[in-house]
Amino acid sequence: MPAIRALPDLLINQIAAGEVVERPAAALKELIENALDAGATQVDVDLAGGGVRRIRVADNGGGIEREDLALAVARHATSKIATVLDLEAIASLGFRGEALASIASVSRLALASRAAGKPHAWRIEVEGGTVAPVTPAALAAGTAVTVEELFFNTPARRKFLRTEATEWGHCDEAFRRVALAHPEVAFTLQHNGRVVHRLPAGGRQARVEQLLGDAFVAHGARVEVEAPGVRVAGFAVRPAYAARGGGQYVFVNGRFVRDRVLQHALREAYRDVLHHDRQPAYALWLDVDPRRVDVNVHPQKIEVRFRDAGAIHQFVRYAVERALAATAAEQPAVSAAERLGVAAAQMPPRVPERGEVATGVPAGAPAAWGRTQAPLALGATEPSPFYAKLFGAVAASDPPALPADDPHPLGFALAQLHGVYILAQNRAGLVLVDMHAAHERIVYERLKAAADACVPVQPLLVPATFAAEPLEVATVEDNAEALAALGFALSTLGPATLAVRGIPAPLTDADPAALARAVLHDIREFGGTQALAARRDELLSTMACHGAVRANRALAVPEMNALLRQMEATERSGQCNHGRPTWYQLSLADLDRLFLRGR
C-alpha cells in the first residue's frame, strides 16, 4: 500500500472544501470508505447509541505502517493522490486526506493498525484534536478505528443531533449504500450489541435481496447495457410494483451519488409507465472511465460532474427505458391473485422477437396462423378470415382449444364484462384485460412512432364542425404548423366555429370534435411551438386517450382477440399511458384455492 504523504499546498487548494462532520452517519461513511480503499474484503461495524456513543469499523485491509500513523490523523495527508493529475482520474473513494482528522477533532478516536507482513500492530489515540504518542497494540490484521463520544467537546453541535433512533436510521442507510455499492465485500453491522446485518460477499442480486428484499429483484427489470467507456447494470422495479416511496440507489464507480443528470434521466425513463402517485425504484451501478467523471465537486462526495453529461443522460435513459419496455410485456403489471391474497402463478406474455411482423404473429409460424391479421376493427360482427383459419370449425363465440405450443400467452377472448373488461383464457388460467387502458397504450405507441416523422392525416369525408371559443379559434390560427405535424387539418368557418377536416390516421375511430378540443386545450397549456415540441408525448397521450376504444363499447370476439394480439406486440403494454395496469392473471391454481378445490 502506498505511503501516506502530506499534500502540497497547490493540490490542497484545488480540492473541494472538506465537509464538516454533521452527524454519526457522515463519520461512519468515511470510515467504511477508508476500509474499502485499503483493499478490505471484510468490514465489521459496531455502533452504540446511534453512533454517538461509539462507532467502530474494523477491516482486514492492507493496514498502515507505524511511521504513517501520525500522518493518518493529520489534515491533508493521504496515500490516494499525489499530483494535480490524480484529481482528473480519481479511482478511490476517498482522496482529500481530511476524514480522520475531522472526526478526531470532535471525538475521542483510537486508530490501531497492523500493516501487511508486519509482526506487530500499533495504535495512536486522538482526543479532541490532541494527538498522543504511538503505542503497541494487539490486532490480527488490517485496521480498526474506534470513535467515542462524538461532539463531546462541541456541545453546540451535539445538541443539534436528533434522537438515538433517528441517528441510527441515518447510520443504517449510510451502511446500506456502501454495502450495496460493494457486494464483493463481506459486511457486518451491530447496534447496541445486536447484529442487524450479516452480509457475505457475493453478487449484486444477492446483496439487493439481502438489503432491499426479494421482491425488489422479483419485480425488477434487469438493466445491462454497455458502450465504449461506460456500462450500466442493475435493477429497475416495474412500474406497477413501484411504491409511493421506493428505494432509489445509483452508484457511479462504486460511490453512491445523487446526481441531477441521472435523476432526470431515470424520471424520463419511467415517465410513460409510472402512475402519478408512485415513485421509481431502482438499484443501478454505473461504471464510467474515471477521466470522464469528476467527483471533486461536493464536500460530501455525493454529487459528481460528467464530462459529457448529455451522452450519459441519453445512455442511462435508453438502458432503463428498454428494460422497462421489454418487461412490461413479459408480465402482468400486478397479478390479480396478489390482490386477492393468494399466491400468483403468472404466465408472462411474449416479447416480440426480431423479425416478427407488427401484428405479433411469430416469424416462421405455420401458415395456419395467417399473415393478414386485421387491426382492431371496431364494429365487426363476423369472424375475420384470419380467425376462421385459426379456429377452423369453432364458432366465434366459443373459445378455441389452446395448442400445446401456444405462442399467444394472453390467450383468447371468452367474453366482455360490463362493457369494460375482456375475459380471456390462456394456458395458465384466466386473463382480465381493461380494454380501454390496453388500447390506449397501443394507440399511444403508434402515435409516438408516427410522430417521429409527421403523423399522417386521415381526411374526413364530411368535416366535423363545432362551436368554438374565441381563444380556440386563435389557437388554431397561431399553431397551424404544430397541428399539421400532429396530423390535424382544422379550419375556421366563422368567428365562433371550427371545422375538423382531417384527424391523425391512427385515430380514425375517435370523435373528431372532442379530439380537436382536447388537443387545442393542451396546446394552450403548453404554449408555443417549442414548448409543444418539448411536451409532445403528453399531447400524444391525450390524443391516445381520446382515440382508444371507450368503455361500454360492445366488442365481438374477433375484435377482442385482435386487441390481445396487438397487446402482445406492443412495448410497455403492461401499463396504460398513466401507469395503471392493463391486465391481470389468475392461474388455475389461484382459482382452485378461491373455490377450495382439493380441500
C-alpha positions as CSV (number, residue, x, y, z in Angstrom):
1,M,0.0,0.0,0.0
2,P,1.4,3.5,-0.9
3,A,2.8,5.5,2.0
4,I,0.7,8.4,3.4
5,R,2.1,11.8,2.4
6,A,1.2,15.4,3.2
7,L,-0.3,17.0,0.2
8,P,1.4,20.1,-1.3
9,D,-0.4,23.5,-1.0
10,L,-1.1,23.7,-4.7
11,L,-3.1,20.4,-4.6
12,I,-4.8,21.3,-1.3
13,N,-6.1,24.5,-2.9
14,Q,-7.7,22.5,-5.8
15,I,-9.6,20.1,-3.6
16,A,-13.2,20.9,-2.9
17,A,-13.8,22.2,0.6
18,G,-14.0,19.3,3.0
19,E,-17.2,18.5,4.9
20,V,-17.8,19.2,8.5
21,V,-18.9,16.1,10.3
22,E,-22.5,16.8,11.0
23,R,-23.7,13.5,12.4
24,P,-22.5,10.0,13.1
25,A,-23.6,8.7,9.7
26,A,-21.2,11.0,7.9
27,A,-18.3,9.7,10.1
28,L,-19.4,6.1,9.5
29,K,-19.4,6.6,5.7
30,E,-15.9,8.0,5.7
31,L,-14.5,5.2,7.9
32,I,-16.0,2.4,5.8
33,E,-14.8,4.0,2.6
34,N,-11.3,4.2,4.1
35,A,-11.5,0.4,4.8
36,L,-12.6,-0.3,1.2
37,D,-9.7,1.9,-0.2
38,A,-7.3,-0.2,1.9
39,G,-8.4,-3.3,-0.1
40,A,-10.6,-4.9,2.7
41,T,-12.7,-7.9,1.8
42,Q,-14.3,-8.0,5.3
43,V,-15.6,-4.9,7.1
44,D,-17.2,-5.1,10.6
45,V,-19.2,-2.2,12.0
46,D,-20.2,-1.9,15.7
47,L,-22.3,1.1,16.8
48,A,-23.7,2.2,20.2
49,G,-26.2,4.9,20.9
50,G,-27.0,5.6,17.3
51,G,-23.3,6.1,16.6
52,V,-23.0,8.9,19.1
53,R,-21.5,6.9,21.9
54,R,-19.4,4.6,19.7
55,I,-18.5,3.9,16.1
56,R,-16.1,1.0,15.5
57,V,-15.0,0.0,12.0
58,A,-12.6,-2.9,11.6
59,D,-11.3,-4.3,8.4
60,N,-8.8,-6.8,7.0
61,G,-7.2,-4.4,4.5
62,G,-3.6,-3.6,3.9
63,G,-3.1,-1.7,7.2
64,I,-1.0,1.3,8.0
65,E,2.8,1.4,8.7
66,R,3.8,2.6,12.2
67,E,5.6,5.7,10.9
68,D,2.5,6.7,8.9
69,L,0.0,6.6,11.9
70,A,0.6,10.2,12.9
71,L,0.1,11.4,9.3
72,A,-3.1,9.3,9.0
73,V,-4.8,11.6,11.6
74,A,-3.2,14.8,10.1
75,R,-5.2,17.1,7.8
76,H,-4.4,16.9,4.1
77,A,-2.4,13.8,4.3
78,T,-3.3,10.8,2.1
79,S,-1.9,7.8,0.1
80,K,-4.6,8.1,-2.6
81,I,-3.4,11.0,-4.7
82,A,-0.1,12.8,-5.1
83,T,-0.4,15.2,-8.0
84,V,-2.9,17.5,-9.7
85,L,-3.2,15.0,-12.5
86,D,-4.5,12.4,-10.0
87,L,-7.5,14.6,-9.4
88,E,-8.6,14.2,-13.0
89,A,-9.0,10.4,-12.7
90,I,-9.9,9.6,-9.1
91,A,-10.3,5.8,-8.7
92,S,-10.5,5.7,-4.9
93,L,-13.5,6.5,-2.7
94,G,-11.5,9.0,-0.5
95,F,-8.8,11.3,-1.7
96,R,-8.8,14.5,0.4
97,G,-6.9,13.2,3.4
98,E,-9.3,15.0,5.8
99,A,-11.8,12.5,7.2
100,L,-9.8,11.1,10.1
101,A,-8.5,14.5,11.2
102,S,-12.1,16.0,11.0
103,I,-13.5,13.1,13.1
104,A,-10.7,13.2,15.6
105,S,-11.1,16.9,16.2
106,V,-14.6,16.3,17.6
107,S,-14.3,12.9,19.3
108,R,-12.1,10.5,21.2
109,L,-10.5,8.5,18.4
110,A,-8.3,5.4,18.5
111,L,-6.6,4.0,15.4
112,A,-5.0,0.6,15.6
113,S,-3.4,-1.0,12.6
114,R,-1.2,-3.8,11.5
115,A,0.5,-3.4,8.1
116,A,0.5,-6.4,5.8
117,G,3.5,-8.6,6.5
118,K,4.4,-6.9,9.8
119,P,4.7,-8.8,13.1
120,H,3.1,-6.2,15.3
121,A,0.2,-3.7,15.4
122,W,0.5,-0.1,16.6
123,R,-2.1,2.3,18.0
124,I,-2.5,6.1,18.1
125,E,-5.1,8.0,20.0
126,V,-6.5,11.5,19.5
127,E,-8.8,13.3,21.9
128,G,-10.5,16.4,20.6
129,G,-7.6,17.0,18.2
130,T,-4.8,16.3,20.7
131,V,-2.6,13.5,19.4
132,A,-1.0,11.0,21.8
133,P,2.2,9.0,21.1
134,V,2.1,5.8,19.1
135,T,2.0,2.7,21.3
136,P,2.0,-1.1,20.7
137,A,-1.4,-2.8,20.1
138,A,-3.0,-6.2,19.7
139,L,-4.6,-6.7,16.3
140,A,-4.6,-9.7,13.9
141,A,-4.5,-7.8,10.7
142,G,-5.8,-4.7,9.0
143,T,-7.1,-1.6,10.8
144,A,-9.6,-0.8,13.5
145,V,-10.9,2.7,14.1
146,T,-12.9,3.5,17.2
147,V,-14.7,6.8,17.6
148,E,-16.3,7.5,21.0
149,E,-18.4,10.4,22.4
150,L,-18.8,12.2,19.1
151,F,-19.0,16.0,19.7
152,F,-18.1,15.7,23.4
153,N,-16.0,18.9,23.1
154,T,-18.5,20.8,20.9
155,P,-21.8,20.9,22.8
156,A,-23.3,23.4,20.4
157,R,-23.1,20.8,17.6
158,R,-24.1,17.9,19.8
159,K,-27.4,19.5,20.8
160,F,-28.4,19.5,17.1
161,L,-28.3,15.8,16.9
162,R,-31.6,14.0,16.8
163,T,-32.8,11.1,18.9
164,E,-30.9,7.9,19.1
165,A,-33.4,6.2,16.8
166,T,-33.1,8.9,14.2
167,E,-29.3,8.9,14.2
168,W,-29.3,5.1,14.0
169,G,-31.6,5.3,11.0
170,H,-29.1,7.6,9.2
171,C,-26.2,5.3,10.1
172,D,-28.1,2.2,8.8
173,E,-28.9,4.0,5.5
174,A,-25.2,5.0,5.1
175,F,-24.2,1.4,5.7
176,R,-26.7,0.1,3.2
177,R,-25.5,2.4,0.5
178,V,-21.9,1.4,0.8
179,A,-22.7,-2.3,1.2
180,L,-24.9,-2.2,-1.9
181,A,-22.2,-0.4,-3.9
182,H,-19.6,-3.2,-3.0
183,P,-21.3,-6.6,-2.9
184,E,-17.9,-8.3,-3.4
185,V,-17.1,-7.3,0.2
186,A,-18.5,-9.0,3.3
187,F,-20.0,-6.7,5.9
188,T,-21.5,-7.0,9.4
189,L,-23.3,-4.3,11.3
190,Q,-24.1,-4.3,15.0
191,H,-26.1,-1.8,17.0
192,N,-26.1,-1.8,20.8
193,G,-24.8,-5.4,20.8
194,R,-27.4,-6.7,18.4
195,V,-26.4,-8.0,14.9
196,V,-28.5,-6.1,12.4
197,H,-26.8,-7.2,9.1
198,R,-24.5,-10.1,8.3
199,L,-23.8,-9.9,4.6
200,P,-21.5,-12.4,3.0
201,A,-19.5,-11.4,-0.2
202,G,-21.4,-12.3,-3.3
203,G,-23.1,-10.8,-6.4
204,R,-25.3,-7.8,-6.8
205,Q,-28.5,-9.7,-6.9
206,A,-27.8,-11.4,-3.6
207,R,-26.9,-8.1,-2.0
208,V,-30.0,-6.4,-3.3
209,E,-32.2,-9.2,-2.0
210,Q,-30.5,-9.1,1.4
211,L,-30.9,-5.3,1.8
212,L,-33.9,-4.3,-0.3
213,G,-35.8,-7.6,-0.2
214,D,-36.5,-10.4,-2.6
215,A,-39.5,-8.5,-4.1
216,F,-37.2,-5.8,-5.4
217,V,-35.4,-8.3,-7.6
218,A,-38.5,-10.4,-8.4
219,H,-40.3,-7.3,-9.6
220,G,-37.3,-5.6,-11.1
221,A,-36.4,-5.3,-14.8
222,R,-32.8,-6.3,-15.3
223,V,-30.7,-3.5,-16.8
224,E,-27.5,-4.3,-18.5
225,V,-26.1,-2.1,-21.3
226,E,-22.5,-1.4,-22.3
227,A,-20.9,1.2,-24.6
228,P,-17.3,2.4,-25.0
229,G,-16.1,3.8,-21.7
230,V,-19.4,3.3,-19.9
231,R,-21.6,0.4,-18.6
232,V,-24.8,0.3,-16.5
233,A,-26.2,-2.7,-14.8
234,G,-28.8,-3.4,-12.1
235,F,-32.5,-3.5,-11.4
236,A,-35.3,-1.1,-12.2
237,V,-38.6,-2.0,-10.5
238,R,-41.5,-2.4,-12.8
239,P,-43.9,0.5,-12.7
240,A,-46.9,-1.3,-11.1
241,Y,-44.8,-2.5,-8.2
242,A,-43.2,0.9,-7.5
243,A,-44.3,2.2,-4.2
244,R,-45.0,5.8,-3.1
245,G,-41.5,6.0,-1.6
246,G,-39.4,3.4,-3.4
247,G,-35.7,2.9,-2.9
248,Q,-33.5,4.8,-5.3
249,Y,-29.9,3.9,-5.5
250,V,-27.4,4.9,-8.1
251,F,-23.7,4.1,-7.8
252,V,-21.0,5.6,-10.0
253,N,-17.7,3.8,-9.9
254,G,-18.6,2.3,-6.5
255,R,-19.8,5.5,-5.0
256,F,-23.4,6.3,-4.0
257,V,-24.4,9.6,-5.7
258,R,-27.4,11.9,-6.1
259,D,-26.8,13.4,-9.5
260,R,-29.4,15.7,-11.2
261,V,-28.5,14.4,-14.6
262,L,-29.0,10.8,-13.6
263,Q,-32.2,11.6,-11.6
264,H,-33.7,13.4,-14.6
265,A,-32.7,10.5,-17.0
266,L,-34.4,8.0,-14.7
267,R,-37.6,10.1,-14.3
268,E,-37.8,10.3,-18.1
269,A,-37.3,6.6,-18.4
270,Y,-40.3,6.0,-16.1
271,R,-42.4,8.9,-17.5
272,D,-44.8,6.9,-19.8
273,V,-45.4,4.0,-17.5
274,L,-45.5,5.2,-13.9
275,H,-48.7,6.2,-12.1
276,H,-48.5,9.8,-10.8
277,D,-48.7,8.8,-7.1
278,R,-45.8,6.5,-7.2
279,Q,-42.0,6.9,-7.3
280,P,-39.5,5.0,-9.4
281,A,-37.4,2.4,-7.6
282,Y,-34.0,1.2,-8.8
283,A,-30.6,0.0,-7.9
284,L,-28.1,0.8,-10.7
285,W,-24.3,0.5,-10.9
286,L,-22.8,2.9,-13.5
287,D,-19.1,2.3,-14.4
288,V,-17.5,5.2,-16.2
289,D,-14.0,5.9,-17.2
290,P,-12.6,7.9,-14.2
291,R,-11.4,10.6,-16.7
292,R,-15.0,11.2,-17.8
293,V,-16.4,12.0,-14.3
294,D,-15.3,14.5,-11.7
295,V,-16.0,13.5,-8.1
296,N,-14.2,16.5,-6.6
297,V,-17.3,18.8,-6.8
298,H,-19.1,18.4,-3.4
299,P,-17.9,18.2,0.2
300,Q,-19.8,15.0,0.9
301,K,-18.7,13.5,-2.5
302,I,-22.3,12.6,-3.1
303,E,-22.5,14.7,-6.3
304,V,-20.5,14.2,-9.5
305,R,-20.0,16.1,-12.7
306,F,-19.8,14.2,-16.0
307,R,-17.5,15.4,-18.8
308,D,-20.3,14.6,-21.3
309,A,-23.5,14.9,-19.2
310,G,-25.8,14.7,-22.3
311,A,-24.3,11.4,-23.5
312,I,-24.6,9.9,-20.0
313,H,-28.2,11.1,-19.7
314,Q,-29.1,9.6,-23.0
315,F,-27.3,6.3,-22.3
316,V,-28.9,5.7,-18.8
317,R,-32.4,6.8,-20.0
318,Y,-32.2,4.4,-23.0
319,A,-30.9,1.5,-20.9
320,V,-33.7,1.7,-18.3
321,E,-36.4,2.5,-20.9
322,R,-35.5,-0.5,-22.9
323,A,-35.5,-2.7,-19.8
324,L,-38.9,-1.5,-18.7
325,A,-40.3,-1.7,-22.2
326,A,-39.3,-5.3,-22.6
327,T,-40.6,-6.5,-19.2
328,A,-43.8,-4.6,-19.4
329,A,-45.0,-7.1,-21.9
330,E,-43.4,-10.0,-20.2
331,Q,-45.5,-10.0,-17.0
332,P,-48.9,-8.6,-16.0
333,A,-48.5,-5.3,-14.1
334,V,-49.9,-6.9,-11.0
335,S,-51.3,-10.3,-10.6
336,A,-54.9,-10.3,-9.6
337,A,-54.0,-13.2,-7.3
338,E,-51.8,-10.9,-5.3
339,R,-54.7,-8.5,-4.7
340,L,-56.9,-11.5,-3.7
341,G,-54.3,-12.7,-1.2
342,V,-53.4,-15.9,-2.9
343,A,-50.1,-17.0,-4.4
344,A,-49.7,-15.9,-8.0
345,A,-48.7,-18.2,-10.8
346,Q,-48.3,-15.8,-13.7
347,M,-47.7,-16.7,-17.3
348,P,-45.8,-13.8,-18.9
349,P,-46.8,-12.7,-22.4
350,R,-44.1,-13.0,-25.0
351,V,-41.9,-10.1,-26.2
352,P,-42.0,-9.9,-30.0
353,E,-38.9,-11.4,-31.5
354,R,-36.7,-9.9,-34.1
355,G,-38.1,-10.5,-37.5
356,E,-41.7,-10.8,-36.2
357,V,-44.4,-8.9,-38.1
358,A,-46.1,-5.9,-36.5
359,T,-49.3,-7.9,-35.7
360,G,-47.5,-10.1,-33.2
361,V,-47.6,-13.3,-35.3
362,P,-44.3,-15.1,-34.8
363,A,-41.8,-15.1,-37.6
364,G,-41.7,-18.6,-39.3
365,A,-45.1,-19.6,-37.8
366,P,-47.2,-22.2,-39.7
367,A,-49.4,-20.9,-42.5
368,A,-52.4,-21.7,-40.4
369,W,-51.6,-18.7,-38.2
370,G,-52.0,-16.4,-41.2
371,R,-50.3,-13.2,-42.1
372,T,-53.3,-11.0,-42.6
373,Q,-54.5,-10.3,-39.1
374,A,-56.8,-7.3,-39.2
375,P,-56.3,-4.4,-36.8
376,L,-58.9,-3.7,-34.1
377,A,-61.9,-3.3,-36.4
378,L,-64.5,-1.9,-34.0
379,G,-68.0,-2.8,-35.0
380,A,-67.1,-6.1,-36.7
381,T,-69.6,-8.8,-36.0
382,E,-68.3,-11.8,-38.1
383,P,-65.0,-13.6,-37.6
384,S,-62.3,-12.4,-40.0
385,P,-60.7,-14.9,-42.4
386,F,-57.7,-14.9,-40.0
387,Y,-59.8,-16.3,-37.2
388,A,-61.7,-18.6,-39.5
389,K,-58.3,-20.2,-40.4
390,L,-57.1,-20.2,-36.8
391,F,-60.2,-21.7,-35.2
392,G,-61.3,-24.0,-38.1
393,A,-64.9,-25.0,-37.4
394,V,-65.0,-23.4,-34.0
395,A,-67.7,-20.8,-33.7
396,A,-66.5,-17.2,-32.9
397,S,-68.4,-17.3,-29.7
398,D,-66.7,-20.5,-28.5
399,P,-63.2,-20.4,-27.0
400,P,-60.7,-22.4,-29.1
401,A,-58.7,-25.3,-27.7
402,L,-55.3,-23.9,-26.8
403,P,-52.5,-25.6,-28.7
404,A,-49.6,-27.1,-26.7
405,D,-47.1,-24.7,-28.2
406,D,-49.4,-21.7,-27.8
407,P,-47.4,-18.6,-28.9
408,H,-50.1,-16.2,-27.6
409,P,-49.8,-16.2,-23.8
410,L,-52.5,-13.6,-23.4
411,G,-54.8,-16.4,-24.7
412,F,-58.1,-16.0,-26.5
413,A,-61.2,-14.0,-25.6
414,L,-64.1,-15.6,-23.9
415,A,-66.4,-12.6,-23.2
416,Q,-66.8,-9.0,-22.4
417,L,-67.7,-8.0,-18.8
418,H,-69.9,-4.9,-18.3
419,G,-68.6,-3.4,-21.5
420,V,-65.2,-2.6,-19.7
421,Y,-63.2,-5.8,-19.3
422,I,-62.2,-8.6,-21.5
423,L,-62.1,-12.1,-20.1
424,A,-59.6,-14.4,-21.9
425,Q,-58.4,-17.9,-21.4
426,N,-54.7,-18.9,-21.6
427,R,-52.8,-21.9,-20.6
428,A,-52.2,-20.5,-17.1
429,G,-55.8,-19.8,-16.4
430,L,-57.8,-16.5,-16.7
431,V,-56.7,-13.2,-18.0
432,L,-58.6,-10.0,-17.2
433,V,-57.9,-7.0,-19.5
434,D,-59.0,-3.4,-19.2
435,M,-59.8,-2.8,-22.8
436,H,-59.6,1.0,-22.8
437,A,-56.3,1.1,-20.9
438,A,-54.8,-1.6,-23.1
439,H,-55.9,0.1,-26.4
440,E,-54.8,3.5,-25.1
441,R,-51.2,2.2,-24.7
442,I,-51.3,0.6,-28.2
443,V,-52.6,3.8,-29.8
444,Y,-50.1,5.9,-27.9
445,E,-47.1,3.8,-29.0
446,R,-48.3,4.0,-32.6
447,L,-48.7,7.8,-32.4
448,K,-45.2,8.1,-30.9
449,A,-43.8,6.0,-33.8
450,A,-45.7,8.1,-36.4
451,A,-44.7,11.4,-34.7
452,D,-41.0,10.7,-35.2
453,A,-41.7,12.0,-38.8
454,C,-45.1,13.5,-39.2
455,V,-48.4,11.9,-38.1
456,P,-50.3,11.1,-41.3
457,V,-53.7,12.9,-41.8
458,Q,-56.9,11.0,-42.4
459,P,-59.2,13.4,-44.3
460,L,-62.8,13.3,-43.2
461,L,-65.5,12.7,-45.9
462,V,-67.7,15.1,-44.0
463,P,-66.0,17.8,-42.0
464,A,-67.0,17.9,-38.3
465,T,-67.9,21.3,-37.1
466,F,-68.3,22.6,-33.6
467,A,-68.9,25.8,-31.7
468,A,-65.6,27.2,-30.5
469,E,-64.5,29.9,-28.1
470,P,-62.5,32.8,-29.5
471,L,-59.4,31.5,-27.8
472,E,-59.7,28.1,-29.5
473,V,-60.0,29.9,-32.9
474,A,-56.9,31.9,-32.1
475,T,-55.0,28.8,-31.1
476,V,-55.8,27.2,-34.5
477,E,-54.6,30.2,-36.4
478,D,-51.4,30.6,-34.3
479,N,-50.4,26.9,-34.3
480,A,-51.2,25.7,-37.8
481,E,-47.8,24.0,-38.3
482,A,-47.8,22.3,-35.0
483,L,-51.4,21.0,-35.6
484,A,-50.4,19.8,-39.1
485,A,-47.4,17.9,-37.6
486,L,-49.7,16.2,-35.2
487,G,-52.0,15.0,-38.1
488,F,-54.8,17.6,-37.8
489,A,-56.5,19.6,-40.5
490,L,-58.5,22.4,-38.9
491,S,-60.0,25.5,-40.5
492,T,-62.1,28.5,-39.3
493,L,-65.6,28.7,-40.6
494,G,-66.5,31.8,-38.6
495,P,-65.6,33.8,-35.5
496,A,-67.1,31.1,-33.3
497,T,-67.0,27.9,-35.5
498,L,-64.2,25.5,-36.3
499,A,-64.2,22.6,-38.8
500,V,-62.2,19.4,-38.4
501,R,-61.3,18.3,-42.0
502,G,-58.7,15.7,-41.0
503,I,-57.6,13.8,-37.9
504,P,-54.5,11.6,-37.2
505,A,-54.7,8.4,-39.2
506,P,-54.2,6.2,-36.2
507,L,-57.3,7.7,-34.5
508,T,-59.9,7.2,-37.2
509,D,-62.4,5.9,-34.7
510,A,-62.1,8.9,-32.4
511,D,-64.8,11.7,-32.1
512,P,-63.2,14.4,-34.3
513,A,-64.7,17.4,-32.4
514,A,-63.9,16.0,-28.9
515,L,-60.3,15.1,-30.0
516,A,-59.8,18.6,-31.5
517,R,-61.0,20.3,-28.4
518,A,-58.7,18.3,-26.2
519,V,-55.6,19.0,-28.4
520,L,-56.4,22.7,-28.6
521,H,-56.7,22.8,-24.8
522,D,-53.3,21.1,-24.4
523,I,-51.7,23.5,-26.9
524,R,-52.9,26.4,-24.9
525,E,-51.5,24.9,-21.8
526,F,-48.1,24.0,-23.3
527,G,-47.6,27.3,-25.1
528,G,-45.9,27.9,-28.4
529,T,-44.4,25.6,-30.9
530,Q,-41.1,25.0,-28.9
531,A,-43.0,24.2,-25.7
532,L,-45.3,22.0,-27.7
533,A,-42.4,20.0,-29.1
534,A,-41.0,19.6,-25.6
535,R,-44.3,18.2,-24.3
536,R,-45.1,16.1,-27.4
537,D,-45.5,12.9,-25.5
538,E,-48.1,14.4,-23.1
539,L,-50.0,15.7,-26.0
540,L,-49.9,12.3,-27.8
541,S,-51.1,10.7,-24.6
542,T,-54.1,12.9,-24.6
543,M,-54.8,12.0,-28.2
544,A,-54.4,8.3,-27.5
545,C,-56.9,8.5,-24.6
546,H,-59.5,10.0,-26.9
547,G,-58.7,7.6,-29.7
548,A,-58.8,4.4,-27.6
549,V,-61.9,2.2,-27.5
550,R,-64.3,3.6,-24.9
551,A,-66.0,1.8,-22.0
552,N,-69.4,0.3,-22.7
553,R,-68.4,-0.3,-26.4
554,A,-69.6,-3.8,-27.3
555,L,-66.8,-5.8,-29.0
556,A,-67.2,-9.0,-30.9
557,V,-64.9,-11.9,-30.0
558,P,-62.6,-11.3,-33.1
559,E,-62.2,-7.7,-32.1
560,M,-61.3,-8.7,-28.5
561,N,-58.8,-11.3,-29.9
562,A,-57.3,-8.7,-32.2
563,L,-56.7,-6.4,-29.2
564,L,-55.0,-9.2,-27.3
565,R,-52.6,-9.8,-30.3
566,Q,-51.8,-6.1,-30.5
567,M,-51.0,-6.0,-26.8
568,E,-48.5,-8.9,-27.2
569,A,-46.8,-7.0,-30.0
570,T,-46.7,-3.6,-28.2
571,E,-43.9,-2.4,-25.9
572,R,-44.9,-1.3,-22.4
573,S,-48.4,-2.9,-22.8
574,G,-48.4,-3.8,-19.1
575,Q,-49.4,-0.2,-18.2
576,C,-51.5,2.4,-19.8
577,N,-50.1,5.9,-20.5
578,H,-50.9,6.9,-16.9
579,G,-49.1,4.0,-15.3
580,R,-52.2,1.9,-14.4
581,P,-52.1,-1.8,-15.1
582,T,-53.8,-3.0,-18.2
583,W,-54.2,-6.7,-17.4
584,Y,-54.1,-9.3,-14.6
585,Q,-53.5,-13.0,-14.5
586,L,-55.4,-15.6,-12.3
587,S,-53.9,-19.0,-12.6
588,L,-55.9,-22.2,-12.4
589,A,-54.2,-22.9,-9.0
590,D,-55.4,-19.5,-7.8
591,L,-59.0,-20.2,-8.9
592,D,-58.9,-23.7,-7.3
593,R,-57.8,-22.0,-4.0
594,L,-60.5,-19.5,-4.2
595,F,-63.1,-22.2,-4.5
596,L,-61.4,-24.5,-2.0
597,R,-61.0,-27.3,-4.6
598,G,-59.0,-30.2,-3.4
599,R,-59.6,-29.4,0.3
